[in-house]
Amino acid sequence: MKRVVIIDVFGKLKLAKWRLMGDKIDVMYLTQLPDPEQIVSEAPGLILMHLNGSPKITFLFSQIREIAPYIPVITVVKNEDEQLIKYVFSKGAKAVLSLPLDLPKLSYICTKELAAFYERRHGQESEKEVSPPAEKGTLANLKGRYGPSSGELVFNQLDIGVVYIGLNGKIITANKAFKKMMDLENTEIEGYTLAELATIKASPFWNTLRDMAEDCLQKESGIKNMEISLRSAQGGTIYGKVAVKSVPAENGLQAGVLATIIPCDFLKASDADMARSEKLAVAGQLAAGAVHEIKNPLTSVRGFIQLLQQELSGNPKAEYIDIIIAEIDRVNNIVNEFLKLAKPAVPKRSSCSITALFEEIRVLMESEAFLKNVIIEENFCHLPSVNIDKEQIKQVLINIIQNSFDAMPQGGRLTIHAEPLKTEKKIKIQFNDTGCGMDKETQGRIFEPFFTTKEQGTGLGLAVSQQIIESHGGQIEIDSEPGVGTTTVIFLPY
């Protein structure tokens, strides 16, 4: 049976899993970083990966391509990450898709690549029965006929150091990041052995790398997950960790050794991302069990407070009751938002007009806009109907408009523009306000649960909004500049 391995650490490819399973394809769905050799051992006909710029996932992709270049890989990356797109294409990715996924397109590409892979494999097995074993040949022959080309290994756009060492111990190629780490930026190191480089630029690293490379060449199967800390030639500065791996040629012979160096700041950032994801997962589990236990006492307390309010009618202290009820309602609102984040409702979709939806929202928001001296301008092109959960999307749109109001306490202008995209079957809804704006650090955290810049904010509005939009197969993006304003864009498929 045809098999696809999906590597989805950040949970963005769940719909892809169900679509491919619906196509009668055997799917192995992985949400943790696996060992690359474990993936290859599963004999997949295709690998689908979500790359979000995380160094660990990018490194896993690189390892898979080096271990099994014959297995087609499809990657999912952000459209604006041109550097990463160039990298995956340089490594031989069959296709690069963006979020939200075009599922029919994904289905077509996977079916096509799987058919080609199994047809190619069947042809190779037939050829093995009649072909004599390949001769070992010289290093030049191995490089030209079987080994990976230099162009595939020179990743000058990467911050990860890469060096490719031939069977005779000489460096075939190295990227700019590697040379910079070794303080050899203006030196042509290709053709030198590691021992010779040690005479040019003294560093304890050369001997360590030489020993690892020689051991790797002798064992041929390579050294799995062997990493060490490095220091610069000047001493003191830790650059990162190095892993050495045997590079197999297509005929089964060894082509050389590949060493990759990941800077420590990459590792720390990736570890921080994983730790944050784990914290959110724990928070979700706690919320699911605790929220209802909190809501029930709140309802009882509010009821008894209202009874006391009747008893204290006319008493000067009765105004305290209004404050207590308002605070209880605020806590209840936080709990409800938390519950939506922890256990999001399944969208109840139906055909809906975005223009008509904004007419309903306008009635709700016009009075507040007037009180806050905010001018709302709308510019809607002819829009096709969308298949959405009307109430959920309304919640998202109101939340974005409310955020714009809050960013313009002295008044301002909010422009709302909606149009269908010409290149994709998506509707683009754009909000531009003239508010206070946000710095880059704040922008980087606005979708984090409980992060807020408002005194009375819960920090859950945008996190829930993002979850709703993504559950509809769309995406939400925010760009802002302090003192200028904020632009929020929503893409919804139709």
N, C-alpha and C positions, 0 to 999 in steps of 0.2 A: 504493500500500500504506500502511496506517496506521502512523504512526511515533511512537515515544516516545523522548525524550532523557532519560537517567538521569545526573544529576550526583552522583557518589559519591566525594568526595575522601578520605574516611576508610574506604572499603571495607566499608560496612555493608549495601549493597543488592545484593550479588552474587546472592543467592537470588531477589530481585525480577527481576533481569535474566533469569535462566533461566526463571522462571515466565512472564513476558510473552512470551519467545521461544517457549515451549511453547504459548502462546495464538495463535501465528501472527502476532505483532506485530513489526514492524521496530524493533529497539532500537539506539540509539546510546548506548554506555556510556562516560562520560567520568570519568576519575579525577584530572584536573588542572583547576584553575580556568580556564574558557574565557572568551573575550570574549562578552558577552551578545548582540551583534549576529551573531556567528558562529552561535550557537544558533538565533536566529530565522531566519537565512538557510537553515537546514536544513529549514525548513517542517515542524516537528513538529506533531502533533495534540495532544500532551500532554508536559509536562515533570514529571519526578519528581526531587525534590531531598532530600538528607539535610542538615538544618540542625542543627548541634550547638552553636550559640551562637557560632561563629567569626564575627567581624565581617566578614571578607572574603566569606564565603559568604552571610551575611545581606545584605550590600550587593549581591552578585550577584543574589540573589533579588529585591531591590528594583528593580534596574536592568531585569531581565527583565520584571517587571510593568509598569514604566513604558514600556518600548520596545514591548512586545507584550501589552497587557492582554487581548487577545482569545484568547490561548493559555491553556488551563486548566493550572494548576500544582497538583500534589499534593506536600505536604511531609511529611517524617518528622522528628519532634522528640521530645525527652524529655517524658513525661507531666507531670513536675513543673515544667517550664519554662513556667509560665503566662504570663509576660510575652512570651515568644517566640510562644506559641500565639495570644495576642491580636493580636500584630503581624501574623502571616501571614494571619490571618482579615481584619484591617483592610485588607490589601493585595489581598484577593480570592482567596485560595487556595481551591480547590474542596474540598479535604479535608486533614485533618491526622491522620497515623497515628503510632504509636509503635513502638519496637523492644521485643521482636522482632516482626517484621511478621506480621500475619495474611494469609498469601498468598492464600487464597481471596477474602478481602474486598478486597485490593488488586486482584486480577484483575477482580472485579466492577466496582469503581469505575472502573478504567482503561477497561474495555470500554464502560461506560456513557458516560463523558465523551468518549471518542474518537468514538463513534457520534453524540453530540450535536454535537460540534465539526464533523465533516465534513458533517453534515446542515445545520448553520447556515451553513457556508461555501458549500455548494452553493446555498442560498437567497439568500445575498448576491450571488453571481455572477450569478444569474438576475435579481436586482433591478437590478443595475448596467446591464443591457442595455436596460431600459425607463425608468430614472430619469434625470432631468436632473441635471447637476452641481450640487452644493450651493453656495449663495452664501456669501461670506465672512462677512457679518454683522458685528455689533459685538463688542467684547470680552465684554460681558455675555451675548450670545447664544452665543458660543463656550464660555464657562464653563458656562452652563446646559445647552446642547444637546450639546456635543461634548467639552468638556474634562473632566478628572478633578475629582471633587468635593473640596471642602476637607477633608471628613472623612477621605478616603483619604490625605491628605498630612500630617495632624497626628498625628504619632507621638510623643505626649508620654511614652510609656513607654520610648522609646529614649534611649540615651546618644549616639547619632549625631545631629548637628545637621542639620535639614532646613528649607529655605526654598523656597517656590514663588513665582516672579516672573511677572507677567502680561506681555502683549504691549506694554503701555504703560509698562513699567519699574517698575510699582508692585508691592509685596509683597502677594500674595493671602493667604498664610498662612505661619506658621513655628512650629516646635515649641519646647517649653521648653528643650531642650538647646541649640538655636541661640541663643535669647535669652540664656541663661546665658553662653555663650561670648563673646557680644558685650557682656556686662555691661548687658543691657537686660531683666532678668527682670520688672520691674514696669511695662514700657512696652508699650502697644498699638502694634506697628509695622506692622500691616496697613493698607494704603492709602498708606503712605509710599513714596517712591522711595528708592533707595540713596543718592543725593546728599543728600536731605533728612535721612536718618538720620545722615549724617556730621556734620551740624550739631548733632545731639542728643548723640551720643557719638562723639568723634573717634577714628578708627582708620584706619590705612593699608589695612585690609582692604576697606573699603567701595569705594574706587576700583578695587581689583583685581577685586573681584566684579562691579562695574558694567561694567568693560571686558570681562570674560569673558562676562557675560550679553548685552551688546550684540552681541558677536561671534557668540554662539550664535544670537541672534535673526536676525541678518543671513544667516547661513549656513543656517539652518533645520534642516539635518541634524544639528546639534549638534557639540560638541567631545568627541572620544573621549579618555578616559584623561588628561585634562589636570589635573594636580594641583600644588598649591603648598603650601609651609609657611606657617603663620599664627602671628601673635603677638597677644597680648591688647592691649587699649587701654592697660593699665598698662605694657606693654612687658616683654620678657624671656621670658614663658612661651609656649612653643609649644603650640598647641591641637591641631593635627593637619593633615590635608590635605583640600583641597576639590576636588570634581569637579563640573563643570557640564554639564548634559545637556538637549537640546531635548526637550520633551514633545509628542508628536504627538496630535492629536485623532482620533476614530474616522473622520472623513471625509477624513483625509489632511492637513488644515490643521494649522498649528502652534498649540498652546494656550498655550504659555509656556515657561518655563525652570525646571528643578529643580536646586538646588544642594545637595549633601550634604557634610557635614564629619565626618570620622572622627578622633576623638582619637588622639593618638600612642600612648597606653597600649594602645588597642585594636590598633593596627597592630603594636606590639611583641609583644603577647601572641599574636596570630595568626601572626606570623613565627616566634615561638618554637615554637608548635605544629607548624608545617610543618617546621621544622628538626629537631624531635624525631622526627617521622614519617620524615624522610629518614634520620636516624641509625639508627633501628630497621630500616629497609629494608636499609641497608648491612650492619648487624650480621647480619641474616638471611642475606644472600648469602654473607658470610664464613663463617658457621656451617655452611651446607650443604656448602661445599667443604673446610672445615678439620677438622670434628669427627672424621671417620673417620681422618684422618691423626694425630689426637691419641690416639684410642682404641687403635690398634694398638700403638704403643710402650708405652702404659700396661699393656697385657695382658702384653707381654714382660717389662717391669720387675717386675711383680707375680709372675710365674712364677719368675724368677731369685731374687727376694727370698725366696720360699718355700723354694727349694732351700738358700739360705744359712741359713735358719732351722733346717733339719735339722742342718746342720754345726755350728751354734753352740749346739746343745742342751746345757743345763747351764752355759753361759757367762753371767756376769752381764749382759753386753751384749745378750743375746738379747731382752730386753724392748724394745730399740730397734726390733727387727724388727716387733713388733706395732704400734708407733706408725707405722712407715713404711707398712705394709699398710693401716692405718686411713686414713691420709692419701691414699694412692693410691685407695682406694675412694671417699673424699669427692670427689676430683677427677673420678673416673669418673662419679659421680652428677651433678655439675655439668654435665659434658659431655653426659650423657644428657638432662638437663632442657633444656639449650640446643638440642639437636637437636630435641626435641619442639616447642620454640617456633619454630625456624626452618623445620622441615618437619613440620607437624602431620599425624598420621595421619588418614585418612578414617574417620569413625565407622562401625563395623560394627554396625548397629542390629538389635535384636530386642525383642520384647515382654518387659517386665520389671516386677516389682513393687518399688516403692520400699521398702515395709515389709520384704520379704524381703531386699533389699539391705542395709538397716540391720542386720538380724539377723546377716549375715555380718561387717559392720564392727564390730559390738559385740564379737564374739569376739576380734577383733584389738586393740581399744582398751581393753577392760575392765581388763586387768592394768596398763597404763600409767596409767589413771585412778586405780586403787587406790594405786599407788606415789606418785602426785603429789597424792593427797588431793583428787581432783576428783569431785564427785557429778554423774552424768549423769541427767537426767530426760527422758523421751520422751513425747510426746503426739501420736499419729498418728490422724487421722480416717480414715474409709474412703476409700482412694485408688484411682483407676483405674490400670490398667496404662499404662506409658509406653513409647514406641518409642525406645530409647536404646542406646548402646554401653556395656554394663554395666561393663566394666573402666575405661573412661575416666571415667565418672561416679563410680565408686567412688574413683578417684584424687582427684577433686575433693573429695568428701565427707571423705575421710581427711585431706586437706590442711587443710581448714577446721577440723576437730576438733583436729588437731595444733597449729594456730595458736592455738586457744583454750587448749589445755593450756599452751603456751609463755607465754601471757599471764597465767597463774595459777600462778606458781612456788610460792606458799605455799598452794595449794589454792583451791577455789572451787566454783562450780556452773555447769554447762553444760546449758541447756534446749534441746531440739530439738523443734520443732513442725512438722507437715506437714498440709496440707489442700488440697483443690481449690478454686480460685476460683469464685465464683458467677457473675461477669460474663464470664469468659473461660475457654477450654478450656486451663487451665494448672494445674499443681501448684505450690504455694508451700511451700518448705522453709526454715524460719527457725531460725538458731542464735543463742542469747543467752548470752554468758558474763559472769562478774563479774570479769573481768581488769582489767589496768592501763589499758586503753583507748588511744586515739590522739588527738593534736591534729588540727586541720583541715589543717594543712600536710602531715602524714604521710598522712592519708586521701586527699589529692589526688594522692599519688604511689604508692599501694600496688600499683597494677596495672602500674607501670613495670617493665620487665625490669631486673634487677640492683639494684633499690632494696630495701634490707632494713634492719631495725632490730635484727636478731639478729647476734650475734658470729659464729656458724657458719652463718648463712643464705646461700643463693645469690641470693635476690631473684627467683627464677624461678617459684616455686610458684603465686602468685596470677595471674601473667601467663599461665601455661599453663592454669590453671583457667578463667580468663575466656575464653580461646580455645576451650577444649573446650565450655563452656556455650553460647557464641555459635554454634559449629558445629552445635549441636543445636537452634538456633532459640530459645534461652532467653536469660536475662540474669542477672547477678549484681550485687548491690548491697551496700555495706557502710556502716554508720553507727556512729560510736563517740564516746565522751566520756571524756576522761582521768579516771581514778579511779572510773569507774562501770562501764565494760565496753564490749563490742562486739557489734553485731547484724549478722549476715550473712544475706542473703536470696537464695535461688535460685528462679528461675521456669523451669519446664520445660513445654513444650506436650505435650498428650496427644491 
